[in-house]
Amino acid sequence: MFAVIFIILGILFFFLVYNAYVTGEVKGRGWGFSIRTYRQYKEPIKFWITFVSYLAAAIAATTFGLLAAYKLIF
């Protein structure tokens, strides 16, 4: 169960990273319900911080999902 959840989260974050790479803008969520859009050339620091954060979350979630699936199988 945890493996499926983490793999789905990894796919979601990889989709966000891919979308940010292709369009040059990334959507970041704040503490409330607001969604901020950072563009690569207008706000490069905020864009790259959000991009790298999403990439780290994608790698971590996928790794945890694969490790959970491996533990479940073996």
Helices and strands as residue ranges (DSSP letters): H 2-23, E 25-29, E 35-39, H 44-73
